[in-house]
Amino acid sequence: MTTVRARVTILVSSAVLSLATVTGPAVAAPIPDGPAAAPSAPSVPQHVDARTKSTQPVYDYANATRESVYVDTTMDTDSDGKDDVIAVDIVRPTEPALAGVKIPVIMDASPYYSCCGRGNENEKKTYDGDGVIQKMPLFYDNYFVPRGYAMVGVDILGTGRSTGCGDVGGRDEIQSVVDVIDWLNGRNTAHDADGQAVKATWTTGAVGMIGKSYDGTLANGVAATGVKGLKTIVPISAISSWYDYTRSGGVPYSDDYMPWLGGYVGHDSPACDDVRGDLGDNDDDDTGNYTAFWSERDYTKDASKVKASVFMTHGLSDYNVQTNHFSQWWSALSRNNVPRKLWLGLEDHVDPFEFRRDQWVDELHKWFDYWLQGLQNGVMKEPAVSIETTPDVWRNYKTWPAVNRPTSVPLSVGKLGAAGKGSLMITDDPDLTEDDIVADPTEVIAGRQMFLSAPLAAPMRISGTPSVTLRVKSDSATTPITARLIEYGDGERYSGIRTTDDSTCEGSSTDYDDSCYFTVDKLTTQSDHGIVSRGWIDAAHSKSLSNPTPLTPGKWTTVNVPLRAQDQIIPKGRVLGLAVTLSDTEWTSPNDTGATIDIDLTGSKLNVPVTSGKITAPTQLHPIDVDITTPTQRPNLHDPKN
């Protein structure tokens, strides 16, 4: 392993720390609850540089206090007659408590610590012979513990060393994390492996949650409870609504996903099998309906309860946790004036630690210093939004999305941007692949209708959530409808990441917990087309996800197909294409009905949020050559990338 860059951390032993300069108990500033509250000026503990308004790595990571405790709950989800307990592993600097200095907490609550590992290198927790935490995954403890933070890793309900059975994003899992925050704030109890009571007297109770995928999802869910003490969350590629993770407008991505995921991460026991059976019984896969089961796992509806600030990041190519998750969460937080920050990369389901490491570590440092230590470092005066516009090129913006009212683009036969008359027909062809659909856009292909623009006269930024409004007449009571927005034209496009043999070190290390991680290379491919956004709807669910309305065969109705949120600059000269098909057996669970629909062109349009320029129709359609060099592959949700 070759280190190409390292952050230099000077370890100062407790013997030479000038802790005598601290007079009386020193604490990081209390951060008031409430979204509009900014931190107040702190007293100055040893780890704070008042001049730079930042925490410094003055504490000895090698001699950090390492604890494993079990937080009590009032739940008995495995029906064994005993309340479940939540395993909590803690790494914190030793020196502050000796000097009467209380410190805040960075928390990663996860179901993955034992089953699957965390990060690009799939790190798992390890323990010493007494069962006390030895290695905490990821760099957070290595970097932040010397700077006066405690790192807390929580095995959520039914996973790792916790007892009970998880309910996959439901009330019980969220409560298991709330119970830990309550303990950190003196409102709950805990014990060690010997049954002795343990109190968190060393902390201010200020908690910042962070995590990718499921972990970030838990952060969203916990924030939506409004629990006191949670000051900020950093959800990375996180789910905001489990309904929208498992289906789109009534169209399922896969069947029986919730019980499968519960078994993938949770305990293998008959009691938990029963809990997972209930998940399968209540997920309404057969109907695709949004029910009370899904409402419990929809955090956006409770955004008004959020008191924590939010720094979210997401990949614009993420089709594991799709981009509607960040966009609807961001919008809900915006409506409730929650302090927030957003990073959008070109990547798919990837942590910014991998693709923008230096800047990410620095920004996290500033963010946590502000919200957990009360340091007035100006982080909230920075631009709220940072977006990767081309590979490794980032631009800052004041807000997102750039466009709140999409532009309506009319449809005509084969053309995008001109009002048409009459109707077009589509008969479902479940054998069509995405590569079939995007290829030969000017040709007539059974099962697809394609609408093409003229080459763009100027670059165009699409920023927001596109959709397609279709006035349709079906011969079936329902049918899935699929839409894809495509851009045609030669260019270098993001195509993934590759782990290298080089590494960087982000903090202090020990023999059993190093801070060094492999870097990644960003891959690009020269290609002649790219998918801007995809979307799916079950036509009967277009007006209501909870109470579908069957279509009346032969009667016209309007269906809105939501596409995924996007922020992309389309270069001058590119051609936009809108492809409409019915079932999609590649990207969703097989759900074809064999339906035929008519599309009324006068009542149909593309709704696209563009900042400038105009989408116009071509005077005539010219053939567009498409070379499928790399077949499209849908992310496998039953093999989650963590």
N, C-alpha and C positions, 0 to 999 in steps of 0.2 A: 504494500500500500504506500503510495507516494503522496506526501502532503504537498499540495501546490499553494496553499494559503492557510494560515492559521491565525486565529485571534489570540493575541498574547494575553494570558491571564497570569497575574502575579499572585501567588498564594502567600498570604501572610499568616503565620501561625498565631494561635490564640495567645501565646506567651508574649508576643511583641505588639499586639494590638493596643492602641491607646484608648482602652475602654474607660479609663479613669476620667476622660474628658466628658463623658456622659454623666450628667447630674440628675439623679432621679429617674423614674421609669420614662423611657422615651418610646413613642409610638409613631408609626406612620399616621399621617393626617386622617381623621375620620372622613369618609366620603359619604355625603348625605344621600339617602335614598331619593329616588325621583329622577326622571329622565333629563330634566333641564338643569339639574344641579351639577356644578363644576367643583372639583376638589378645592379645599382650602389650603392655605400655606401650612406645611408641616413643621414640627420641631425637627431638629437635625440629628438623626441617629448616625452612627459611625459609617454606615454604608452609603450615605448621601453626600454628594459633592454639591454644596450650595451654589458654587460658582457656575457649574455647568448644568445644574438642575437635573442631575441624573444619578442613578445608583451605580456604585463602583464595586468591583470584585475584591472586596477586602477580607472576606471570610474564607476559612480553610475548608474546602470541599472534601478533602480526604478525611477530615475529622468531623464531618457533618453528623448530626443526630439522625439515626435511621430507626423508624418505628413502624410497627404493624399493629393496628388496632381493629376492633370490631364494633361498629356503630349499631345501636339498637334500633329496631323498628317496631311497629305495632301490627305488622302483617304476618300472616302464616300462609304463604302462597303454596307451599308444598304439603300443607295439611298434615304436618307431623306433630301437631300439638304444641309446638314451640315457635315463638316469634322469630322471624328471619333476622339475620344479622348481615351487615354489609362490611366486607373486608376493605380496609383503607390503609394504604402504604404511604409513608411520609418520609421525605428527605428534607431536612431543614438545617440551617447553620446553627452550630452550637453556641457561638459567642453571644448573640443578641439576648437570649434568655438569661444568661449569666449576668448580663448588664442591665436587666430589666427592660429590654427593648422588645416590643411586640412587633411582629411582622405579618404581612399579608400572605395570601395563599394563591398559587396558580394550580388549578385542578384540571386533570384529564380523567373524566369518568368514561369507562369503556367496557364493552362486553368481550373485547378481543385480546386481553392481556395473557390469557392462557391458551385459547384455542388457535389463534391465528397470528398474533404479533402485530406490532405497530410500525408504521412508516415503510419506506421503500425497502428497508432491510429486514422487515418482519421481526423486530425485536420483541422479546417477551420479558416479563418480570422474572427475576431470579432471586433466590432467598438463601440465607446462610443456614447453618445447621440448626439454629433455634427458630427458624421460620420467620426471621426478620428480613425486610426488604434489603437486597444487596444491589441489584441493578434495576433502575427505573428506565423504561424505554424512552427513546427520543432524547433530544438535547436540552429539554427545558430545565431539568434539574442541574445539569452541568453548567449551564449558562447563568441561570437565575439564582440558584442557591447561594453562590458566593456574593451575590448582589443584594442579599437581604430578603429573599423570598423563600417560602416553603413550597415544595412541589408535592402535590397530593395526587396519587393515582388510585382511583376508586374502581373496584370490581363491582359492576352494577348487579342488581338483584338476579340471582340464579346463574351467575357466571363466576369463573375463577374460584376464589376461596370464600365468596359469599354464599349464603344458603338461599333457599327459596327457588322460585321458578319465574323467569321473566315473561313479560307479556308484550314484547316487541313494540317499544315506543309508547306503551300505554300508561295508564295512571300509576301502576305499581312501580314500573321501572323509574319513572320520573320521581316518584315519592322517595325511592331509595336514595337518590342523589340529594333531594331536599333534606332528608334526614341527616345526611353528612354535613351539609351546610349549617343546619340547625345545631349540630354538635360543635362545630367550629365557632359558633356564636353563643355557646352556653345554654342552648335551649333543648338539648338532647343529651343522652348518656352513651357511653362506650366503655369497652373493657379490653384488656389485653388477652393473650392466649391463656393466661392463668386465671382469668376471671376477675382480675383486679380492675377497679374503676380507673378510667383514664380521662383527664380533662385537658382541653386544648387551651391551657393558660398562656401559651406562648404566642398566640395570634391576635391580631386586631379584629379578626372575623371578616375582614374584607376579602372577598373571593373573586377571582377571575377564572372563568372556565374556557378551555380551549380544546380543540380536537377536530379531526377530519372524519368525514363520512358519518358513521353511526355515532361517534363521539361528539361531533359537532351538532348532530341532530339532538342528542341529549341536552347539549347546552341550550339549544333553541327551546326545547320543551321545558327545561327547568326555569329559564328566563320568563317563559309565559305563565308561570305560577306566581310571579312577583315576589318570590322568597326574599326576605330581608337578609342582607349581607352579600348577595351576589351583585357585584358592582359593574362587571363587564363580561362579555362573552366574545370569543373569537371562533365562530363556526366556519370550518373549511370544507367546501364541497358538501354541505349539509342539507338534509331533508327538512322541509318546513311543513309538509303534510304527507302522511304515509299513504293516503288515498292516491295522491298524485305521484307517489313513487311507484306504486304497483299497477297503476292504470291511467289512462288518459280519456276523460270524458266518457267513462263507461266501457272503454276498450281495454282489456287486461293486457299487461306486458307478459305475464306468466301466471300460471295457475298454482294455487296453494303455496304462495310465496311466504306468507307470514308464519305458518307452522314450520315450514322448512327452515327459515332463518332462525327461529327460536331454537330448533334442534341443532343448528350449525354452531351457535355460540354458547348454548346453555348446557346444563347438567343432563346427563343421561340417566333418567330415573323414571319409574312408572308414574309418579306424581306429576312430573313435568310433562310427560307424554299426555296426560289428561288435560293439562293447561293448554298444550299445543293443539290438542283435539278441539278445544273450545275456540281457539283462534281460527282453525279451519272451518268450524261450523258457523262462525259469525262474520266471515270476510265477504260474504255475498259475491263470490266469484261468478256464480251462475247468472246474476242479474247485472253486476257492475254498478250497483247503486251505492251512493254515499249515504251511510247509515250512522246511527249513534256510535257504532264501533269505530268508524273512521273519524267522526267528529272528535272523539276522545284523543285521537292521534293527529289532529289538525291544530297546529300551534298558531297558525295565522289568525284564527278567530279570537285568540286571547292576547293579541299583540297589545291591547290597551292595558294589560297588567304588567307589561315589561317595564322594569325600573332600571335595568342594567343598560349600559352603553353596548353597542354592537360593532365589531370590526369583522366583516365577513369577506371571504374570498371565494371565487368560483371559477371554473374553467368554462370558456365559451364553447368548447368541444365536448363537454361532459354529457354523455348519454347513459351514464350509470345514474347519478343524481342529476337530472336534467335542469336546464337553466331556468325553467319556470319556478324552481324552488327558491333560488336567490331573489328572483324578481318579485314574486308575490310576498315574500318575507320583507324585503326592502320597502315595498310599497306600504305594507301594513305598518311597519315601524315609522315610515315617513308620516303617515296619517296621524300617528300618535306622538310625533315630535321627539322620538327617541334619538339621542346622539349616536351617530353612526358613521362608518367609513366602509368603503368598498374597493376591493381589487378584483379586476376581471382579466384573466390571462387567456391566451389562445388555447391553452392545454385542455386535456380531458380531465380525468379524475386524479389530479395530481396536486400535492401539497406545494405551495410556493416556496417552501424550504428547499425543494428540489430544483426549481427553475429560476428563482430570483433570490438566492440564499442570502447574500450580504444585505441587501435592502430589506428583506423580510425580517431577519434577526434584529436589525437596527430599529425597524419600525415597531416590532413587537416590544422591544425594550422601551421605547418612548411611550407606547400605548399603555403598557402596564405601569410604568413609572407614574404616568399621569393619573390613571384611574384607580390604582391600588396604593401608591405611595404618596399621592397628593402633590406631585412635583409639577410646577407650572412651566412646562417645557415647550409650550406652543403647539403641541401635536394637533390640537383641535382647530388651530388656525390654518393648517395645511389644507390643500385641496381635498375634498371629501372622496373623490373618485379617481382611481388610477387604472388605465386600460391599456393592454398590450395590443397595439394596432397592427403591427407586423412583427415577425419573430424577433424578440428581444428589444423591440422599440416600444416604449411606454409613453403615454400622454396623460396629463392630469386634467380633470374637469371639475367644475364646481358641484355638479349634481348628476343624477341618473334617474330615468332615461333623459336623453336630450330632447325627445319628442313625446309629448303627452297625448297628442291627437294624431293618430295615423292618417296618412293620405289615402284616399280611396282611389284605386286604380281599376278602371273598367276592363271587362273582358270581351273579346270578340273571337270569332273562329280562328284559332291558332295564334292569336295576338294578345299581348298584354299592353294596355294603355289606350285602347280605342273601344268605344261603346259598340256593342254588337246587338244583333237582333236574332230572334229565333232561339233554337235550343240545340244542345249536343247530348249524345247518349254515351253512357259507360255501362258495360256489363262486367261484373266482377270476374277477375282472373286471378285467383289466389297463387298461381304459379309465377306471377311477375316478381322479379327481384328488383331491388333498388338500382342495380346496375342496368337492368333492362329498361327501367323507367327513365333514367337520366340520359341513356344513350339515344342517338339518332333523334334529337328533339324535334326536327322538322318532319319526321316521318309519321305516318299513321300507324299506331300500335294499338291493337285491341286491348281494352281494359285500361287505357290511359288517355287522358286529355291533357295536352300541353299548350301553354300560352307563353309566347316569347315577346320580349321587348326589343326595341331598336337598341343598337349599341349606345351606352350612356355617353352623353355629350360632356359630362364632367364627373369627377369623383363624387360618390354618394355615400353618406354615412347612414346606415340603418341602426337606430338606437332605440330599443324598446321591444315590444311584443307584437309581432305581426299576427294577422289572422286572415281567414278567407271566409267571406260570406257567400253562400250558395243558395239559390232558390231552386229546389229540387222536387221532382215527382218520382216516386219509387213504386215498384211493383211488389214490394215487400213491406212488412210492418216495421222493419228497421234494417239498417245496414251500417257497417263501419264506413267512414269516409276518411281518406288519408290525403294529406297535402304536403308537398315539398317545394320550398323556395330554393332555386339553384342559380348559381352564377357561372356563366360560361366565358372562357378566355384563358389563355396561357398565363401561368404565373407560378411562383414558388409558394407553396402552402404548407402549413404546419401538419406534420404526420405522426408525431409521437415523441417519446424520449427513449434514451438508451443509457443505462448505467455504465460509468467509466471505471477505470482502475485507480483513478486519483481520488483524493479525499481532502476535506477541510475539517478543521477542529473548531468547535463552537463552544468553548468554555473549558472547564477543568476536567481532569480525568483521574480515574483510579485504575488499579489492575483489573477490577471487575466491572467498571462502568466508564468506558471511554466516551469522549465527546466528538469523535471523528466519524464522518459519514462520507460515503462515496458521492461524488458529483454525478450529474447527468448531462448528456449532450441533448440538445433539442434537435429533432430531426425535421427536415423539410423535404418536400417532393415537388418536382416540376410537373405540373399537371394542367389539364385543359378545362377543368370544372371543379366546383366545390359546392357542398351543401350549405346553404345559409341557415336553414331551419326546417324542422319537420313538425308535423302535428297530426293528431288522430282524434276522432269523435265517433261515438255511436249515435247515429242520427236521432234515435228516440230520446237520448239524453241531452239533446242540444238546449232545450229550454229549462231542464231541471236535472241535476245529478241525483237527487233524492227520489223524485217521482217522475220516472220517464213517461213520455207520451208516445205510444205506438203511432207510426205513420199510417195514414189512410191511403192504401194503394190507389194510385191514379189521381191523388189530390196534391196540389202544390203546397210546399211549406218551406220555410227558411231555416237553414242550418248554418251555424257558425263554427268553423274549425279553428281552434286556437293553435297557433304555432309556438315554438319555443322562443323565449327571449333571446335577443342577440344584440351585439354592438360590433359592427364591422364596417370598415370603409371599403366600398366596392370601387375599384379603379375605373377611370375613364376608359371607354371602349368595350367594357364587359357587357354581356347580354344577360338579362335576368329571365329566368324561366319559372313558371308555376306549373307543377305537375299534379294532377288530381287523379287518384285511383280510389278503389274501394278497400277491400281487406288487405292487410299487410301481414303475411305469415312470417316474414323475416324479423320485423321489429316488434311485433305484438304476438300474443298467443293466438293460434288459429281460431278465427271467428268469422269465417266467410259465410255468407247467407246465399250466395249465388244471385244476388239482386241485380236488377238493371235500374239505373236512374236516368232521368232527363235533367239537364241543367239549363235553366232559363237564363240566357246571357244578359238580358236587361235587368235582372234582379240579382246579379252576382258580381262580386268584386274582390280584389285583393286589398287588404288594409295594411299598409306598411308604414312604419314610423321613419321617415327620412328627413334629414336636416336641411337639405337643399337640393336643387336640381329637380328634374322631372323625368318620370318614366313615360316614354312615348312608344307608340306602336311602330313597327317597321312598315315601310311602304310595301315591301314584299319580303317573303321569307326566303332566306338563303340557307343552304345546308350548313350545318355545324358538325364538324368532325369531333367525335368523342372517343378517346382511347382509354379503355378501362385497364390501367396498368396494375392496380392493386384492388382486388375485389373488396367491396364494402363488408365490414364485419360488425355486427351488432354486439355491444357489451353483453356478456353472459352474467345476468344478475344472480345466478346460482353458483357463481364463482367470484364473489365480490372482491374488488381491489380495495384493500383497506388503507 
